[in-house]
Amino acid sequence: LRYLSTVSSYTDDGISGDGCCYYAEFDSGECWWGTQNAHGEEDGILHEILTEMDVHRVAFGNPTSPFAKKSSWIVIGKDGSVAWRNIPQGLHDVLMERYELTRCSTPSGTIADVPHRRSPVRKGTNVGIIRADAAAPCEVSLGVAGTYFVRFMDGTVDYSLPSFAADVCEKLEAEGKVIRNVSLHSDTYDCLVRFSVKTKI
């Protein structure tokens, strides 16, 4: 198994649900995924995106958080394209600084082409292509209560983390370490911080 991303499936009242969201890529390059929400309903938009995109990373948000009334996820393509739905506002804003929208959600619940790349941003699903002068994201994670972490190819990071995790990251950065990723949990405050020492030239 080369890569795996999953999310716990719970209904609004905290009871374990019938759905299962996961994405798995095997060493052979074969990919499997499931896109059912806590109520056993298929997320057709996510299924369409996973079918069309050559996926690099997928992160699922907490299905009972205020940011995930329907579902919450972000998909990074190997070409730098990104699709996202119902993610924390801070992460949405960071992505909009670097991306031009190509498609977004419609009132009927589908996604359609954006007639002008600088069209007003709608809540819901957005698909964008990276601007020529911007670095694409390479790592992303969604956690509880609007927490997130994203790292870009140029080494820059942006995050909104639980205070204890933010303190750890700030301490590591002050010591000259490089934060590679922060793996957040979708329904607890547990996390894993991956870092490395800067290489001296």
Contact map, one row per residue, 1 for C-alpha under 8 A:
111100000000000000000001111000000000000000000000000000000000000000000000000000000000000000000000000000000000000000000000000000000000000000000000000000000000000000000000000000000000000000000000000000000
111100000000000000000001111000000000000000000000000000000000000000000000000000000000000000000000000000000000000000000000000000000000000000000000000000000000000000000000000000000000000000000000000000000
111110000000000000000011110000000000000000000000000000000000000000000000000000000000000000000000000000000000000000000000000000000000000000000000000000000000000000000000000000000000000000000000000000000
111111000000000000000111100000000000000000000000000000000000000000000000000000000000000000000000000000000000000000000000000000000000000000000000000000000000000000000000000000000000000000000000000000000
001111100000000000000111000000000000000000000000000000000111000000000000000000000000000000000000000000000000000000000000000000000000000000000000000000000000000000000000000000000000000000000000000000000
000111110000000000011110000000000000000000000000000000000011000000000000000000000000000000000000000000000000000000000000000000000000000000000000000000000000000000000000000000000000000000000000000000000
000011111000000000011100000000000000000000000000000000000001110000000000000000000000000000000000000000000000000000000000000000000000000000000000000000000000000000000000000000000000000001000000000000000
000001111100000000011000000000000000000000000000000000000000010000000000000000000000000000000000000000000000000000000000000000000000000000000000000000000000000000000000000000000000000001100000000000000
000000111110000111111000000000000000110000000000000000000000001000000000000000000000000000000000000000000000000000000000000000000000000000000000000000000000000000000000000000000000000000000000000000000
000000011111111110000000000000000000010000000000000000000000001100000000000000000000000000000000000000000000000000000000000000000000000000000000000000000000000000000000000000000000000000000000000000000
000000001111111110000000000000000000011000000000000000000000001100000000000000000000000000000000000000000000000000000000000000000000000000000000000000000000000000000000000000000000000000000000000000000
000000000111111000000000000000000000000000000000000000000000000100000000000000000000000000000000000000000000000000000000000000000000000000000000000000000000000000000000000000000000000000000000000000000
000000000111111000000000000000000000000000000000000000000000000000000000000000000000000000000000000000000000000000000000000000000000000000000000000000000000000000000000000000000000000000000000000000000
000000000111111100000000000000000000000000000000000000000000000100000000000000000000000000000000000000000000000000000000000000000000000000000000000000000000000000000000000000000000000000000000000000000
000000000111111110000000000000000000000000000000000000000000000000000000000000000000000000000000000000000000000000000000000000000000000000000000000000000000000000000000000000000000000000000000000000000
000000001110011111000000000000000000010000000000000000000000000000000000000000000000000000000000000000000000000000000000000000000000000000000000000000000000000000000000000000000000000000000000000000000
000000001110001111100000000000000000111100000000000000000000000000000000000000000000000000000000000000000000000000000000000000000000000000000000000000000000000000000000000000000000000000000000000000000
000000001000000111110000000000000000111100000000000000000000000000000000000000000000000000000000000000000000000000000000000000000000000000000000000000000000000000000000000000000000000000000000000000000
000000001000000011111000000000000011111110000000000000000000000000000000000000000000000000000000000000000000000000000000000000000000000000000000000000000000000000000000000000000000000000000000000000000
000001111000000001111100000000000111110100000000000000000000000000000000000000000000000000000000000000000000000000000000000000000000000000000000000000000000000000000000000000000000000000000000000000000
000001111000000000111110000000001111100000000000000000000001000000000000000000000000000000000000000000000000000000000000000000000000000000000000000000000000000000000000000000000000000000000000000000000
000111100000000000011111000000001110000000000000000000000000000000000000000000000000000000000000000000000000000000000000000000000000000000000000000000000000000000000000000000000000000000000000000000000
001111000000000000001111100000111100000000000000000000000100000000000000000000000000000000000000000000000000000000000000000000000000000000000000000000000000000000000000000000000000000000000000000000000
111110000000000000000111110000111000000000000000000000000000000000000000000000000000000000000000000000000000000000000000000000000000000000000000000000000000000000000000000000000000000000000000000000000
111100000000000000000011111011110000000000000000000000000000000000000000000000000000000000000000000000000000000000000000000000000000000000000000000000000000000000000000000000000000000000000000000000000
111000000000000000000001111111100000000000000000000000000000000000000000000000000000000000000000000000000000000000000000000000000000000000000000000000000000000000000000000000000000000000000000000000000
110000000000000000000000111111000000000000000000000000000000000000000000000000000000000000000000000000000000000000000000000000000000000000000000000000000000000000000000000000000000000000000000000000000
000000000000000000000000011111000000000000000000000000000000000000000000000000000000000000000000000000000000000000000000000000000000000000000000000000000000000000000000000000000000000000000000000000000
000000000000000000000000111111100000000000000000000000000000000000000000000000000000000000000000000000000000000000000000000000000000000000000000000000000000000000000000000000000000000000000000000000000
000000000000000000000000111111110000000000000000000000000000000000000000000000000000000000000000000000000000000000000000000000000000000000000000000000000000000000000000000000000000000000000000000000000
000000000000000000000011110011111000000000000000000000000000000000000000000000000000000000000000000000000000000000000000000000000000000000000000000000000000000000000000000000000000000000000000000000000
000000000000000000000011100001111100000000000000000000000000000000000000000000000000000000000000000000000000000000000000000000000000000000000000000000000000000000000000000000000000000000000000000000000
000000000000000000001111000000111110000000000000000000000000000000000000000000000000000000000000000000000000000000000000000000000000000000000000000000000000000000000000000000000000000000000000000000000
000000000000000000011110000000011111000000000010000000000000000000000000000000000000000000000000000000000000000000000000000000000000000000000000000000000000000000000000000000000000000000000000000000000
000000000000000000111100000000001111100001110110000000000000000000000000000000000000000000000000000000000000000000000000000000000000000000000000000000000000000000000000000000000000000000000000000000000
000000000000000000111000000000000111111111100000000000000000000000000000000000000000000000000000000000000000000000000000000000000000000000000000000000000000000000000000000000000000000000000000000000000
000000001000000011111000000000000011111111100000000000000000001000000110000000000000000000000000000000000000000000000000000000000000000000000000000000000000000000000000000000000000000000000000000000000
000000001110000111110000000000000001111110000000000000000000001000000000000000000000000000000000000000000000000000000000000000000000000000000000000000000000000000000000000000000000000000000000000000000
000000000010000011100000000000000001111110000000000000000000000000000000000000000000000000000000000000000000000000000000000000000000000000000000000000000000000000000000000000000000000000000000000000000
000000000000000011110000000000000001111111000000000000000000000000000000000000000000000000000000000000000000000000000000000000000000000000000000000000000000000000000000000000000000000000000000000000000
000000000000000000100000000000000001111111100000000000000000000000000000000000000000000000000000000000000000000000000000000000000000000000000000000000000000000000000000000000000000000000000000000000000
000000000000000000000000000000000011100111110000000000000000000000000000000000000000000000000000000000000000000000000000000000000000000000000000000000000000000000000000000000000000000000000000000000000
000000000000000000000000000000000011100011111110000000000000000000000010000000000000000000000000000000000000000000000000000000000000000000000000000000000000000000000000000000000000000000000000000000000
000000000000000000000000000000000010000001111111000000000000000000000000000000000000000000000000000000000000000000000000000000000000000000000000000000000000000000000000000000000000000000000000000000000
000000000000000000000000000000000000000000111111100000000000000000000000000000000000000000000000000000000000011000000000000000000000000000000000000000000000000000000000000000000000000000000000000000000
000000000000000000000000000000000010000000111111110000000000000000000000000000000000000000000000000000000000000000000000000000000000000000000000000000000000000000000000000000000000000000000000000000000
000000000000000000000000000000000110000000111111111000000000000000000000000000000000000000000000000000000000000000000000000000000000000000000000000000000000000000000000000000000000000000000000000000000
000000000000000000000000000000000000000000011111111100000000000000000000000000000000000000000000000000000000000000000000000000000000000000000000000000000000000000000000000000000000000000000000000000000
000000000000000000000000000000000000000000001111111110000000000000000000000000000010000000000000000000000000000000000000000000000000000000000000000000000000000000000000000000000000000000000000000000000
000000000000000000000000000000000000000000000111111111100000000000000000001000000000000000000000000000000000000000000000000000000000000000000000000000000000000000000000000000000000000000000000000000000
000000000000000000000000000000000000000000000011111110000000000000000000000000000000000000000000000000000000000000000000000000000000000000000000000000000000000000000000000000000000000000000000000000000
000000000000000000000000000000000000000000000001111111000000000000000000000000000000000000000000000000000000000000000000000000000000000000000000000000000000000000000000000000000000000000000000000000000
000000000000000000000000000000000000000000000000111111100000000000000000000010000000000000000000000000000000000000000000000000000000000000000000000000000000000000000000000000000000000000000000000000000
000000000000000000000000000000000000000000000000010111110000000000000000000011100000000000000000000000000000000000000000000000000000000000000000000000000000000000000000000000000000000000000000000000000
000000000000000000000000000000000000000000000000010011111100000000000000001111000000000000000000000000000000000000000000000000000000000000000000000000000000000000000000000000000000000000000000000000000
000000000000000000000000000000000000000000000000000001111100000000000000001111000000000000000000000000000000000000000000000000000000000001000000000000000000000000000000000000000000000000000000000000000
000000000000000000000000000000000000000000000000000000111110000000000000001110000000000000000000000000000000000000000000000000000000000001110000000000000000000000000000000000000000000000000000000000000
000010000000000000000010000000000000000000000000000000111111000000000000111100000000000000000000000000000000000000000000000000000000000000010000000000000000000000000000000000000000000000000000000000000
000011000000000000000000000000000000000000000000000000001111100000000000111000000000000000000000000000000000000000000000000000000000000000011100000000000000000000000000000000000000000000000000000000000
000011100000000000001000000000000000000000000000000000000111110000000001110000000000000000000000000000000000000000000000000000000000000000001100000000000000000000000000000000000000000001000000000000000
000000100000000000000000000000000000000000000000000000000011111010010011100000000000001000000000000000000000000000000000000000000000000000000111000000000000000000000000000000000000000001000000000000000
000000110000000000000000000000000000000000000000000000000001111110010001000000000000000000000000000000000000000000000000000000000000000000000111000000000000000000000000000000000000000001100000000000000
000000001110000000000000000000000000110000000000000000000000111110011111000000000000000000000000000000000000000000000000000000000000000000000000000000000000000000000000000000000000000000000000000000000
000000000111010000000000000000000000000000000000000000000000011111011000000000000000000000000000000000000000000000000000000000000000000000000000000000000000000000000000000000000000000000000000000000000
000000000000000000000000000000000000000000000000000000000000111111111000000000000000000000000000000000000000000000000000000000000000000000000001110000000000000000000000000000000000000000000000000000000
000000000000000000000000000000000000000000000000000000000000000111111000000000000000000000000000000000000000000000000000000000000000000000000000100000000000000000000000000000000000000000000000000000000
000000000000000000000000000000000000000000000000000000000000000011111001000000000000011100000000000000000000000000000000000000000000000000000000010000000000000000000000000000000000000000000000000000000
000000000000000000000000000000000000000000000000000000000000111111111111000000000000011000000000000000000000000000000000000000000000000000000000000000000000000000000000000000000000000000000000000000000
000000000000000000000000000000000000000000000000000000000000001111111111000000000000010000000000000000000000000000000000000000000000000000000000000000000000000000000000000000000000000000000000000000000
000000000000000000000000000000000000100000000000000000000000001000011111000000000000000000000000000000000000000000000000000000000000000000000000000000000000000000000000000000000000000000000000000000000
000000000000000000000000000000000000100000100000000000000000101000011111100000000000110000000000000000000000000000000000000000000000000000000000000000000000000000000000000000000000000000000000000000000
000000000000000000000000000000000000000000000000000000000001111000111111110000000001111000000000000000000000000000000000000000000000000000000000000000000000000000000000000000000000000000000000000000000
000000000000000000000000000000000000000000000000000000000111100000000011111000000001111000000000000000000000000000000000000000000000000000000100000000000000000000000000000000000000000000000000000000000
000000000000000000000000000000000000000000000000000000000111000000000001111100000111101000000000000000000000000000000000000000000000000000000000000000000000000000000000000000000000000000000000000000000
000000000000000000000000000000000000000000000000010000111110000000000000111110000111000000000000000000000000000000000000000000000000000000000000000000000000000000000000000000000000000000000000000000000
000000000000000000000000000000000000000000000000000000111100000000000000011111011110000000000000000000000000000000000000000000000000000011000000000000000000000000000000000000000000000000000000000000000
000000000000000000000000000000000000000000000000000011111000000000000000001111111100000000000000000000000000000000000000000000000000000000000000000000000000000000000000000000000000000000000000000000000
000000000000000000000000000000000000000000000000000001110000000000000000000111111000000000000000000000000000000000000000000000000000000000000000000000000000000000000000000000000000000000000000000000000
000000000000000000000000000000000000000000000000000001000000000000000000000011111000000000000000000000000000000000000000000000000000000000000000000000000000000000000000000000000000000000000000000000000
000000000000000000000000000000000000000000000000000000000000000000000000000111111100000000000000000000000000000000000000000000001100000110000000000000000000000000000000000000000000000000000000000000000
000000000000000000000000000000000000000000000000000000000000000000000000000111111110000000000000000000000000000000000000000000111100000100000000000000000000000000000000000000000000000000000000000000000
000000000000000000000000000000000000000000000000000000000000000000000000011110011111000000000000000000000000000000000000000000111100000000000000000000000000000000000000000000000000000000000000000000000
000000000000000000000000000000000000000000000000100000000000000000000000011100001111100000000000000000000000000000000000000011110000000000000000000000000000000000000000000000000000000000000000000000000
000000000000000000000000000000000000000000000000000000000000000000000001111000000111111000000000000000000000000000000000000111100000000000000000000000000000000000000000000000000000000000000000000000000
000000000000000000000000000000000000000000000000000000000000000000000011110000000011111000000000000000000000000000000000001111000000000000000000000000000000000000000000000000000000000000000000000000000
000000000000000000000000000000000000000000000000000000000000000000111011100000000001111100000000000000000000000000000000001110000000000000000000000000000000000000000000000000000000000000000000000000000
000000000000000000000000000000000000000000000000000000000000100000110001110000000001111110110000000000000000000000000000000000000000000000000100010000000000000000000000000000000000000000000000000000000
000000000000000000000000000000000000000000000000000000000000000000100000000000000000011111110000000000000000000000000000000000000000000000000000011100000000000000000000000000000000000000000000000000000
000000000000000000000000000000000000000000000000000000000000000000000000000000000000001111111000000000000000000000000000000000000000000000000000010000000000000000000000000000000000000000000000000000000
000000000000000000000000000000000000000000000000000000000000000000000000000000000000000111111100000000000000000000000000000000000000000000000000000000000000000100000000000000000000000000000000000000000
000000000000000000000000000000000000000000000000000000000000000000000000000000000000001111111110000000000000000000000000000000000000000000000000000101000000011000000000000000000000000000000000000000000
000000000000000000000000000000000000000000000000000000000000000000000000000000000000001111111111000000000000000000000000000000000000000000000000000000000000000000000000000000000000000000000000000000000
000000000000000000000000000000000000000000000000000000000000000000000000000000000000000011111111100000000000000000000000000000000000000000000000000000000000000000000000000000000000000000000000000000000
000000000000000000000000000000000000000000000000000000000000000000000000000000000000000001111111110000000000000000000000000000000000000000000000000000000000010000000000000000000000000000000000000000000
000000000000000000000000000000000000000000000000000000000000000000000000000000000000000000111111111000000000000000000000000000000000000000000000000000000000000000000000000000000000000000000000000000000
000000000000000000000000000000000000000000000000000000000000000000000000000000000000000000011111111100000000000000000000000000000000000000000000000000000000000000000000000000000000000000000000000000000
000000000000000000000000000000000000000000000000000000000000000000000000000000000000000000001111111000000000000000000000000000000000000000000000000000000000000000000000000000000000000000000000000000000
000000000000000000000000000000000000000000000000000000000000000000000000000000000000000000000111111100000000000000000000000000000110011100000000000000000000000000000000000000000000000000000000000000000
000000000000000000000000000000000000000000000000000000000000000000000000000000000000000000000011111110000000000000000000000000011110000000000000000000000000000000000000000000000000000000000000000000000
000000000000000000000000000000000000000000000000000000000000000000000000000000000000000000000001011111000000000000001100000000011110000000000000000000000000000000000000000000000000000000000000000000000
000000000000000000000000000000000000000000000000000000000000000000000000000000000000000000000000001111110000000001001110000001111000000000000000000000000000000000000000000000000000000000000000000000000
000000000000000000000000000000000000000000000000000000000000000000000000000000000000000000000000000111110000000011001000000001111000000000000000000000000000000000000000000000000000000000000000000000000
000000000000000000000000000000000000000000000000000000000000000000000000000000000000000000000000000011111000001111000000000001110000000000000000000000000000000000000000000000000000000000000000000000000
000000000000000000000000000000000000000000000000000000000000000000000000000000000000000000000000000011111100001111000000010111100000000000000000000000000000000000000000000000000000000000000000000000000
000000000000000000000000000000000000000000000000000000000000000000000000000000000000000000000000000000111110111100000000011111000000000000000000000000000000000000000000000000000000000000000000000000000
000000000000000000000000000000000000000000000000000000000000000000000000000000000000000000000000000000011111111100000000000000000000000000000000000000000000000000000000000000000000000000000000000000000
000000000000000000000000000000000000000000000000000000000000000000000000000000000000000000000000000000001111110000000000000000000000000000000000000000000000000000000000000000000000000000000000000000000
000000000000000000000000000000000000000000000000000000000000000000000000000000000000000000000000000000000111110000000000000000000000000000000000000000000000000000000000000000000000000000000000000000000
000000000000000000000000000000000000000000000000000000000000000000000000000000000000000000000000000000001111111000000000000000000000000000000000000000000000000000000000000000000000000000000000000000000
000000000000000000000000000000000000000000001000000000000000000000000000000000000000000000000000000000001111111100000000000000000000000000000000000000000000000000000000000000000000000000000000000000000
000000000000000000000000000000000000000000001000000000000000000000000000000000000000000000000000000000111100111110000000000010000000000000000000000000000000000000000000000000000000000000000000000000000
000000000000000000000000000000000000000000000000000000000000000000000000000000000000000000000000000000111100011111000000000000000000000000000000000000000000000000000000000000000000000000000000000000000
000000000000000000000000000000000000000000000000000000000000000000000000000000000000000000000000000001110000001111100000000000000000000000000000000000000000000000000000000000000000000000000000000000000
000000000000000000000000000000000000000000000000000000000000000000000000000000000000000000000000000011110000000111111010000000000000000000000000000000000000000000000000000000000000000000000000000000000
000000000000000000000000000000000000000000000000000000000000000000000000000000000000000000000000000000000000000011111010000000000000000000000000000000000000000000000000000000000000000000000000000000000
000000000000000000000000000000000000000000000000000000000000000000000000000000000000000000000000000000000000000001111110000000000000000000000000000000000000000000000000000000000000000000000000000000000
000000000000000000000000000000000000000000000000000000000000000000000000000000000000000000000000000111000000000001111110000000000000000000000000000000000000000000000000000000000000000000000000000000000
000000000000000000000000000000000000000000000000000000000000000000000000000000000000000000000000000110000000000000011111000000000000000000000000000000000000000000000000000000000000000000000000000000000
000000000000000000000000000000000000000000000000000000000000000000000000000000000000000000000000000010000000000001111111100000000000000000000000000000000000000000000000000000000000000000000000000000000
000000000000000000000000000000000000000000000000000000000000000000000000000000000000000000000000000000000000000000000111110000000000000000000000000000000000000000000000000000000000000000000000000000000
000000000000000000000000000000000000000000000000000000000000000000000000000000000000000000000000000000000000000000000011111000000000000000000000000000000000000000000000000000000000000000000000000000000
000000000000000000000000000000000000000000000000000000000000000000000000000000000000000000000000000000011000000000000001111111000000000000000000000000000000000000000000000000000000000000000000000000000
000000000000000000000000000000000000000000000000000000000000000000000000000000000000110000000000000000001000000000000000111110000000000000000000000000000000000000000000000000000000000000000000000000000
000000000000000000000000000000000000000000000000000000000000000000000000000000000001110000000000000000011000000000000000011111000000000000000000000000000000000000000000000000000000000000000000000000000
000000000000000000000000000000000000000000000000000000000000000000000000000000000011110000000000000000011000001000000000011111100000000000000000000000000000000000000000000000000000000000000000000000000
000000000000000000000000000000000000000000000000000000000000000000000000000000000011100000000000000011111000000000000000010111110000000000000000000000000000000000000000000000000000000000000000000000000
000000000000000000000000000000000000000000000000000000000000000000000000000000001111000000000000000011110000000000000000000011111000000000000000000000000000000000000000000000000000000000000000000000000
000000000000000000000000000000000000000000000000000000000000000000000000000000001110000000000000001111100000000000000000000001111100000000000000000000000000000000000000000000000000000000000000000000000
000000000000000000000000000000000000000000000000000000000000000000000000000000011100000000000000001111000000000000000000000000111110000000000000000000000000000000000000000000000000000000000000000000000
000000000000000000000000000000000000000000000000000000000000000000000000000000011100000000000000011100000000000000000000000000011111011100000000000000000000000000000000000000000000000000000000000000000
000000000000000000000000000000000000000000000000000000000000000000000000000000000000000000000000011100000000000000000000000000001111110000000000000000000000000000000000000000000000000000000000000000000
000000000000000000000000000000000000000000000000000000000000000000000000000000000000000000000000000000000000000000000000000000000111110000000000000000000000000000000000000000000000000000000000000000000
000000000000000000000000000000000000000000000000000000000000000000000000000000000000000000000000000000000000000000000000000000000011111000000000000000000000000000000000000000000000000000000000000000000
000000000000000000000000000000000000000000000000000000000000000000000000000000000000000000000000010000000000000000000000000000000111111100000000000000000000000000000000000000000000000000000000000000000
000000000000000000000000000000000000000000000000000000000000000000000000000000000000000000000000010000000000000000000000000000000100111110000000000000011100000000000000000000000000000000000000000000000
000000000000000000000000000000000000000000000000000000000000000000000000000000011000000000000000010000000000000000000000000000000100011111000000000000011000000000000000000000000000000000000000000000000
000000000000000000000000000000000000000000000000000000000000000000000000000100010000000000000000000000000000000000000000000000000000001111110000000001111000000000000000000000000000000000000000000000000
000000000000000000000000000000000000000000000000000000011000000000000000000100000000000000000000000000000000000000000000000000000000000111110000000001111000000000000000000000000000000000000000000000000
000000000000000000000000000000000000000000000000000000001000000000000000000000000000000000000000000000000000000000000000000000000000000011111000000011110000000000000000000000000001100000000000000000000
000000000000000000000000000000000000000000000000000000001110000000000000000000000000000000000000000000000000000000000000000000000000000011111100000111100000000000000000000000000000110000000000000000000
000000000000000000000000000000000000000000000000000000000011000000000000000000000000000000000000000000000000000000000000000000000000000000111110000111000000000000000000000000000000011100000000000000000
000000000000000000000000000000000000000000000000000000000011110000000000100000000000001000000000000000000000000000000000000000000000000000011111011110000000000000000000000000000000000111000000000000000
000000000000000000000000000000000000000000000000000000000000110000000000000000000000000000000000000000000000000000000000000000000000000000001111111100000000000000000000000000000000000111111000000000000
000000000000000000000000000000000000000000000000000000000000110010000000000000000000000000000000000000000000000000000000000000000000000000000111111000000000000000000000000000000000000011111000000000000
000000000000000000000000000000000000000000000000000000000000000011000000000000000000000000000000000000000000000000000000000000000000000000000011111000000000000000000000000000000000000000000000000000000
000000000000000000000000000000000000000000000000000000000000000010100000000000000000001110000000000000000000000000000000000000000000000000000111111100000000000100000000000000000000000000000000000000000
000000000000000000000000000000000000000000000000000000000000000000000000000000000000000100000000000000000000000000000000000000000000000000000111111110000000001111000000000000000000000000000000000000000
000000000000000000000000000000000000000000000000000000000000000000000000000000000000000100100000000000000000000000000000000000000000000000011110011111000000001110000000000000000000000100000000000000000
000000000000000000000000000000000000000000000000000000000000000000000000000000000000000000000000000000000000000000000000000000000000000000111100001111100000111110000000000000000000111100000000000000000
000000000000000000000000000000000000000000000000000000000000000000000000000000000000000000100000000000000000000000000000000000000000000011111000000111110000111000000000000000000000100000000000000000000
000000000000000000000000000000000000000000000000000000000000000000000000000000000000000000000000000000000000000000000000000000000000000011110000000011111011110000000000000000000001100000000000000000000
000000000000000000000000000000000000000000000000000000000000000000000000000000000000000000000000000000000000000000000000000000000000001111100000000001111111100000000000000000000000000000000000000000000
000000000000000000000000000000000000000000000000000000000000000000000000000000000000000000000000000000000000000000000000000000000000001111000000000000111111000000000000000000000000000000000000000000000
000000000000000000000000000000000000000000000000000000000000000000000000000000000000000000000000000000000000000000000000000000000000001000000000000000011111000000000000000000000000000000000000000000000
000000000000000000000000000000000000000000000000000000000000000000000000000000000000000000000000000000000000000000000000000000000000000000000000000000111111100000000000000000000000000000000000000000000
000000000000000000000000000000000000000000000000000000000000000000000000000000000000000000000000000000000000000000000000000000000000000000000000000000111111110000000000000000000000000000000000000000000
000000000000000000000000000000000000000000000000000000000000000000000000000000000000000000000000000000000000000000000000000000000000000000000000000011110011111000000000000000000010000000000000000000000
000000000000000000000000000000000000000000000000000000000000000000000000000000000000000000100100000000000000000000000000000000000000000000000000000011100001111100000000000000000000000000000000000000000
000000000000000000000000000000000000000000000000000000000000000000000000000000000000000000100000000000000000000000000000000000000000000000000000001111000000111110000000000000000000000000000000000000000
000000000000000000000000000000000000000000000000000000000000000000000000000000000000000001000000000000000000000000000000000000000000000000000000011110000000011111000100000000000000000000000000000000000
000000000000000000000000000000000000000000000000000000000000000000000000000000000000000000000000000000000000000000000000000000000000000000000000001110000000001111111100000000000000000000000000000000000
000000000000000000000000000000000000000000000000000000000000000000000000000000000000000000000000000000000000000000000000000000000000000000000000001000000000000111111100000000000000000000001000000000000
000000000000000000000000000000000000000000000000000000000000000000000000000000000000000000000000000000000000000000000000000000000000000000000000000000000000000011111110000000000000000000000000000000000
000000000000000000000000000000000000000000000000000000000000000000000000000000000000000000000000000000000000000000000000000000000000000000000000000000000000000011111111000000000000000000000000000000000
000000000000000000000000000000000000000000000000000000000000000000000000000000000000000000000000000000000000000000000000000000000000000000000000000000000000000011111111100000000000000000000010100000000
000000000000000000000000000000000000000000000000000000000000000000000000000000000000000000000000000000000000000000000000000000000000000000000000000000000000000111111111110000000000000000000000000000000
000000000000000000000000000000000000000000000000000000000000000000000000000000000000000000000000000000000000000000000000000000000000000000000000000000000000000000111111111000000000000000000000000000000
000000000000000000000000000000000000000000000000000000000000000000000000000000000000000000000000000000000000000000000000000000000000000000000000000000000000000000011111111100000000000000000000000000000
000000000000000000000000000000000000000000000000000000000000000000000000000000000000000000000000000000000000000000000000000000000000000000000000000000000000000000001111111110000010000000000000100000000
000000000000000000000000000000000000000000000000000000000000000000000000000000000000000000000000000000000000000000000000000000000000000000000000000000000000000000000111111111000000000000000000000000000
000000000000000000000000000000000000000000000000000000000000000000000000000000000000000000000000000000000000000000000000000000000000000000000000000000000000000000000011111111100000000000000000000000000
000000000000000000000000000000000000000000000000000000000000000000000000000000000000000000000000000000000000000000000000000000000000000000000000000000000000000000000001111111111110000000000000000000000
000000000000000000000000000000000000000000000000000000000000000000000000000000000000000000000000000000000000000000000000000000000000000000000000000000000000000000000000111111111110000000000000000000000
000000000000000000000000000000000000000000000000000000000000000000000000000000000000000000000000000000000000000000000000000000000000000000000000000000000000000000000000011111111000000000000000000000000
000000000000000000000000000000000000000000000000000000000000000000000000000000000000000000000000000000000000000000000000000000000000000000000000000000000000000000000000001111111000000000000000000000000
000000000000000000000000000000000000000000000000000000000000000000000000000000000000000000000000000000000000000000000000000000000000000000000000000000000000000000000000000111111100000000000000000011000
000000000000000000000000000000000000000000000000000000000000000000000000000000000000000000000000000000000000000000000000000000000000000000000000000000000000000000000000000111111110000000000000001111000
000000000000000000000000000000000000000000000000000000000000000000000000000000000000000000000000000000000000000000000000000000000000000000000000000000000000000000000000000110011111000000000000001111000
000000000000000000000000000000000000000000000000000000000000000000000000000000000000000000000000000000000000000000000000000000000000000000000000000000000000100000000000100110001111110000000000111100000
000000000000000000000000000000000000000000000000000000000000000000000000000000000000000000000000000000000000000000000000000000000000000000100000000000100000000000000000000000000111110000000000111100000
000000000000000000000000000000000000000000000000000000000000000000000000000000000000000000000000000000000000000000000000000000000000000000110000000011100000000000000000000000000011111000000000111000000
000000000000000000000000000000000000000000000000000000000000000000000000000000000000000000000000000000000000000000000000000000000000000000011000000010000000000000000000000000000011111100000011110000000
000000000000000000000000000000000000000000000000000000000000000000000000000000000000000000000000000000000000000000000000000000000000000000001000000010000000000000000000000000000000111110000011100000000
000000000000000000000000000000000000000000000000000000000000000000000000000000000000000000000000000000000000000000000000000000000000000000001110000110000000000000000000000000000000011111001111000000000
000000000000000000000000000000000000000000000000000000000000000000000000000000000000000000000000000000000000000000000000000000000000000000000111000000000000000000000000000000000000001111111110000000000
000000110000000000000000000000000000000000000000000000000001110000000000000000000000000000000000000000000000000000000000000000000000000000000111000000000000000000000000000000000000000111110000000000000
000000010000000000000000000000000000000000000000000000000000010000000000000000000000000000000000000000000000000000000000000000000000000000000011000000000000000000000000000000000000000011111000000000000
000000000000000000000000000000000000000000000000000000000000000000000000000000000000000000000000000000000000000000000000000000000000000000000011000000000000000000000000000000000000000011111100000000000
000000000000000000000000000000000000000000000000000000000000000000000000000000000000000000000000000000000000000000000000000000000000000000000011000000000000000001000000000000000000000110111110000000000
000000000000000000000000000000000000000000000000000000000000000000000000000000000000000000000000000000000000000000000000000000000000000000000000000000000000000000000000000000000000000110011111000000000
000000000000000000000000000000000000000000000000000000000000000000000000000000000000000000000000000000000000000000000000000000000000000000000000000000000000000000001000000000000000011110001111100000000
000000000000000000000000000000000000000000000000000000000000000000000000000000000000000000000000000000000000000000000000000000000000000000000000000000000000000000000000000000000000011100000111110000000
000000000000000000000000000000000000000000000000000000000000000000000000000000000000000000000000000000000000000000000000000000000000000000000000000000000000000000001000100000000011111000000011111000000
000000000000000000000000000000000000000000000000000000000000000000000000000000000000000000000000000000000000000000000000000000000000000000000000000000000000000000000000000000000011110000000001111100000
000000000000000000000000000000000000000000000000000000000000000000000000000000000000000000000000000000000000000000000000000000000000000000000000000000000000000000000000000000001111100000000000111110000
000000000000000000000000000000000000000000000000000000000000000000000000000000000000000000000000000000000000000000000000000000000000000000000000000000000000000000000000000000001111000000000000011111000
000000000000000000000000000000000000000000000000000000000000000000000000000000000000000000000000000000000000000000000000000000000000000000000000000000000000000000000000000000011100000000000000001111100
000000000000000000000000000000000000000000000000000000000000000000000000000000000000000000000000000000000000000000000000000000000000000000000000000000000000000000000000000000011100000000000000000111110
000000000000000000000000000000000000000000000000000000000000000000000000000000000000000000000000000000000000000000000000000000000000000000000000000000000000000000000000000000000000000000000000000011111
000000000000000000000000000000000000000000000000000000000000000000000000000000000000000000000000000000000000000000000000000000000000000000000000000000000000000000000000000000000000000000000000000001111
000000000000000000000000000000000000000000000000000000000000000000000000000000000000000000000000000000000000000000000000000000000000000000000000000000000000000000000000000000000000000000000000000000111
